[in-house]
Amino acid sequence: MIHESIFNLVYYSEGAFSFGDVYDMPIYLRKFYTDKLVDARKTENDRVAKASQNARGPKIQRPG
């Protein structure tokens, strides 16, 4: 479980943390940064979903 947590934080932070940094990090900080990363990704996904809905625009009414 610990290595999965370390991998996720290192991989999904896109280079912000190295394996050694996260491995030596106290557990409460590792959890803090993991929670912040999850929140940031959720916010990003919400913004992308909202932007894709707005990009579709209204449907075009065709005569006939």
C-alpha positions as CSV (number, residue, x, y, z in Angstrom):
1,M,0.0,0.0,0.0
2,I,2.8,2.4,0.8
3,H,4.5,1.9,-2.5
4,E,1.2,2.4,-4.4
5,S,0.7,5.7,-2.5
6,I,4.2,6.8,-3.3
7,F,3.9,5.9,-7.0
8,N,0.6,7.7,-7.4
9,L,2.0,10.9,-5.8
10,V,5.2,10.8,-7.9
11,Y,3.5,9.9,-11.1
12,Y,0.5,12.2,-11.0
13,S,2.3,15.2,-9.7
14,E,4.1,15.2,-13.1
15,G,7.6,15.6,-11.7
16,A,6.9,17.8,-8.7
17,F,8.1,15.1,-6.4
18,S,10.8,12.4,-6.7
19,F,10.5,8.9,-5.3
20,G,13.1,9.7,-2.7
21,D,11.3,12.9,-1.6
22,V,8.0,11.1,-1.2
23,Y,9.6,8.0,0.4
24,D,11.3,10.1,3.1
25,M,8.3,12.4,3.5
26,P,6.3,12.1,6.8
27,I,3.0,10.3,6.4
28,Y,0.9,13.3,7.3
29,L,2.6,15.4,4.6
30,R,2.2,12.6,2.0
31,K,-1.5,12.4,2.8
32,F,-1.8,16.2,2.6
33,Y,-0.2,16.4,-0.8
34,T,-2.1,13.4,-2.1
35,D,-5.4,15.0,-1.0
36,K,-4.4,18.3,-2.6
37,L,-3.5,16.5,-5.8
38,V,-6.9,14.7,-5.9
39,D,-8.7,18.0,-5.3
40,A,-6.8,19.7,-8.1
41,R,-7.5,16.9,-10.5
42,K,-11.2,16.9,-9.7
43,T,-11.4,20.7,-10.2
44,E,-9.5,20.3,-13.5
45,N,-11.9,17.5,-14.7
46,D,-14.9,19.7,-13.8
47,R,-13.6,22.6,-15.7
48,V,-12.9,20.4,-18.8
49,A,-16.3,18.9,-18.6
50,K,-17.9,22.4,-18.4
51,A,-15.8,23.7,-21.3
52,S,-16.7,20.8,-23.5
53,Q,-20.4,21.3,-22.8
54,N,-20.1,25.0,-23.7
55,A,-18.1,24.2,-26.8
56,R,-20.9,22.1,-28.3
57,G,-23.1,25.1,-28.7
58,P,-26.7,25.1,-29.8
59,K,-28.1,22.7,-32.2
60,I,-28.6,24.0,-35.8
61,Q,-32.2,24.0,-37.0
62,R,-32.3,22.6,-40.5
63,P,-35.3,23.5,-42.7
64,G,-37.5,20.8,-43.9
